[in-house]
Every structure is written in structure tokens, then in C-alpha cells.
Amino acid sequence: MTSFLKFDLSSVEAELGAPASDRLISGNPEFRTWNLEEAGGALYAGIWEATPGKGRIVYDEWEYFHILSGHSIVTEEGHEPVHLRAGDSMVLRPGFKGIWEVVETTRKDYVIRL
């Protein structure tokens, strides 16, 4: 086994999902997640994609992500909206509460630490 991982979407089946009904604000977003790494149940890395829609998000975990394509707007409660497009990166810390709006189908790579 090698000590590196190349992100290769052909190596894993996408998990399909959607926001919980109590978190959905508008639209009918669908998610596809390719979880490519899971380390000890506490660290995850992969690719996530969502179609347009808007929902509430609450983070108990720490997440770093980098937008690969699309356009989303993330708004933390009590703060100004942040527009995210290809090339943008962000960290969401535990305790983050806000709204994620996918304006144009968005794909990001991510690393999540529980």
C-alpha cells in the first residue's frame, strides 16, 4: 500500500443525498459525494457536488474545502454573504451556523475532521 491518495472518482461510487426537509429553504438540491478517504472515523476527504437550492447548515465538525466549479453563497448567521466560485477556499469551524445557497451546480473537494 502506498502512503498517498490520488483523487480518482472512478475508484468509488458516488453517494446520493439531499438536505433534510427541516433544513431546506428553497429549491430541490441533490448531492453527490465521493468519499475517497476515511481515517479512523475522524477524518474524511473527497469530492462533493450539489445542484441549485438553499438550506440551513450547522457544523459540529471542522471542514476545509476548495471550490472546483460552480457558484455558491455561504452566509454565517449575523454576517455578510460570501460568494464562492472556482478557486476559492474556506474553512468552516465547529459551531458554524448559517445558510448554503447553491446558485450554480457546485463541486468542491473537502477534508473534514470530526
C-alpha positions as CSV (number, residue, x, y, z in Angstrom):
1,M,0.0,0.0,0.0
2,T,1.2,3.5,-0.8
3,S,1.2,6.4,1.5
4,F,-0.6,8.8,-0.9
5,L,-4.0,9.0,-2.4
6,K,-4.8,10.5,-5.8
7,F,-8.4,11.7,-6.0
8,D,-9.8,9.4,-8.7
9,L,-13.6,9.4,-8.9
10,S,-13.7,6.3,-10.9
11,S,-12.4,4.4,-7.9
12,V,-15.6,4.9,-5.8
13,E,-19.3,5.1,-6.3
14,A,-21.0,8.4,-5.6
15,E,-23.3,8.6,-2.6
16,L,-26.6,10.4,-3.4
17,G,-28.3,12.7,-0.9
18,A,-30.3,15.8,-0.3
19,P,-30.8,18.2,2.6
20,A,-33.0,17.1,5.5
21,S,-36.5,18.5,5.0
22,D,-36.3,20.7,8.1
23,R,-33.1,22.3,6.7
24,L,-34.4,23.0,3.2
25,I,-35.3,26.6,2.5
26,S,-35.8,26.6,-1.3
27,G,-35.2,24.5,-4.4
28,N,-34.8,20.8,-4.7
29,P,-31.0,20.3,-4.4
30,E,-29.4,16.9,-4.8
31,F,-26.0,16.0,-3.5
32,R,-23.3,13.6,-4.9
33,T,-20.4,12.7,-2.6
34,W,-17.4,10.7,-3.5
35,N,-15.7,10.0,-0.1
36,L,-12.2,8.9,-1.1
37,E,-10.5,8.7,2.3
38,E,-11.7,7.8,5.8
39,A,-9.1,7.7,8.5
40,G,-10.1,6.2,11.9
41,G,-13.7,7.5,11.6
42,A,-12.4,11.0,12.4
43,L,-11.1,12.3,9.1
44,Y,-12.8,12.3,5.7
45,A,-11.7,13.6,2.3
46,G,-13.3,13.6,-1.1
47,I,-15.4,15.4,-3.6
48,W,-18.9,16.9,-3.0
49,E,-21.3,18.3,-5.6
50,A,-24.7,19.9,-5.2
51,T,-27.4,21.2,-7.6
52,P,-29.1,24.5,-7.0
53,G,-31.1,25.1,-3.9
54,K,-30.8,26.7,-0.4
55,G,-30.6,25.2,3.0
56,R,-29.5,25.7,6.6
57,I,-26.2,24.3,7.7
58,V,-24.8,23.6,11.2
59,Y,-21.3,22.4,11.7
60,D,-20.1,20.3,14.6
61,E,-17.0,19.3,12.6
62,W,-14.1,21.2,11.1
63,E,-14.0,21.4,7.3
64,Y,-11.6,22.8,4.7
65,F,-12.8,22.9,1.1
66,H,-11.8,24.2,-2.2
67,I,-14.4,25.1,-4.9
68,L,-13.7,23.3,-8.2
69,S,-16.6,24.6,-10.2
70,G,-19.9,26.5,-9.9
71,H,-21.2,29.3,-7.7
72,S,-22.4,29.1,-4.1
73,I,-23.2,31.7,-1.4
74,V,-22.4,30.8,2.2
75,T,-23.8,33.1,4.9
76,E,-23.0,32.8,8.6
77,E,-25.7,33.9,11.0
78,G,-25.2,37.6,11.7
79,H,-22.6,38.1,8.9
80,E,-22.5,39.2,5.3
81,P,-22.8,36.5,2.5
82,V,-19.6,35.1,1.0
83,H,-19.7,34.3,-2.8
84,L,-17.7,31.2,-3.6
85,R,-16.5,30.3,-7.1
86,A,-13.9,28.1,-8.7
87,G,-10.6,28.6,-7.0
88,D,-12.0,29.8,-3.7
89,S,-11.2,28.0,-0.4
90,M,-12.8,28.2,3.0
91,V,-12.6,26.6,6.5
92,L,-15.9,26.1,8.4
93,R,-15.2,25.6,12.1
94,P,-17.3,23.7,14.7
95,G,-20.2,25.9,15.8
96,F,-20.7,27.5,12.3
97,K,-24.4,28.1,11.7
98,G,-25.8,29.6,8.5
99,I,-27.1,29.1,5.0
100,W,-25.5,27.5,2.0
101,E,-27.1,28.5,-1.3
102,V,-26.0,26.7,-4.5
103,V,-26.7,29.2,-7.3
104,E,-25.0,27.2,-10.0
105,T,-24.2,23.5,-9.5
106,T,-21.1,23.5,-7.3
107,R,-18.3,20.9,-6.9
108,K,-15.8,21.1,-4.1
109,D,-13.0,18.9,-2.7
110,Y,-13.0,18.7,1.1
111,V,-11.3,17.5,4.2
112,I,-13.4,17.0,7.3
113,R,-12.1,16.4,10.8
114,L,-14.6,15.3,13.5
